């Protein structure tokens, strides 16, 4: 056994990702409280509003089955999951 590492080369970012062609978009499972339909939504179908309190922090979407506007409270964990999955957040600032 020799100490040389023949046959190996330094990996670059380009070579590490050269085989990657596409990343599947993140989808979120949701349900409509009106029609009880369950479905998956893309990040672009969700709206996230982050307010100063838990009462003013929520996410919303339109049910693709019945068309009703759905609004649900969003705690810290939900905000993390949604923003991590690409949902854009509207941050409300209180007046001082």
C-alpha positions in Angstrom: 0.0 0.0 0.0 1.4 3.3 -1.0 0.8 6.7 0.6 -0.3 8.3 -2.7 -4.0 8.8 -3.5 -3.9 8.1 -7.2 -7.2 8.3 -9.1 -8.8 10.8 -6.8 -9.5 14.4 -7.7 -10.7 17.4 -5.7 -14.5 17.8 -6.0 -15.8 21.2 -7.0 -19.3 22.6 -6.4 -20.0 22.3 -10.1 -19.1 18.6 -10.2 -20.9 17.9 -7.0 -24.2 19.2 -8.5 -23.6 18.3 -12.1 -26.0 15.3 -11.9 -28.8 17.3 -10.3 -31.3 18.4 -12.9 -34.3 19.5 -10.8 -35.5 19.8 -7.2 -39.0 18.8 -6.4 -41.0 21.8 -5.1 -42.1 21.7 -1.5 -45.8 21.0 -1.1 -47.8 21.5 2.1 -50.7 19.2 3.1 -53.8 21.2 4.0 -57.5 20.6 4.6 -60.6 22.8 4.2 -62.7 23.3 7.4 -65.8 23.9 5.2 -65.9 21.1 2.7 -63.4 18.8 4.5 -61.3 18.2 1.4 -57.7 17.4 1.8 -55.1 18.5 -0.7 -51.5 19.6 -1.3 -50.6 23.2 -1.9 -47.4 24.8 -3.4 -45.7 27.5 -1.4 -47.1 30.1 -3.8 -50.7 29.1 -2.9 -50.1 30.1 0.8 -50.0 33.5 2.3 -48.2 34.0 5.7 -48.7 37.1 7.8 -46.4 37.5 10.8 -47.8 40.0 13.3 -46.6 41.4 16.6 -48.6 38.7 18.6 -49.8 35.2 18.1 -53.3 36.6 17.4 -52.0 38.5 14.4 -49.8 35.7 13.0 -51.6 33.4 10.6 -51.5 31.7 7.2 -54.2 31.6 4.6 -55.1 29.9 1.4 -58.1 29.4 -0.9 -59.6 25.9 -1.0 -59.1 24.5 -4.5 -62.2 22.4 -4.1 -64.9 24.8 -2.8 -63.2 28.2 -3.2 -63.6 29.3 0.4 -60.9 31.5 1.9 -59.2 29.7 4.8 -57.3 31.4 7.6 -55.5 29.5 10.3 -53.3 30.6 13.3 -49.6 30.1 12.8 -47.3 29.5 15.8 -43.6 29.7 15.8 -43.1 26.2 14.4 -45.6 26.7 11.6 -43.9 30.0 10.6 -40.6 28.2 10.5 -41.9 25.3 8.4 -43.7 27.6 6.0 -40.8 30.0 5.5 -38.4 27.1 5.2 -40.5 25.7 2.5 -40.5 28.9 0.5 -43.7 30.6 1.6 -43.1 34.4 1.6 -44.0 36.2 4.8 -45.6 39.6 5.2 -44.4 41.0 8.4 -46.6 43.6 10.1 -44.9 46.2 12.2 -46.7 48.0 15.1 -46.6 51.8 15.2 -44.6 53.1 18.1 
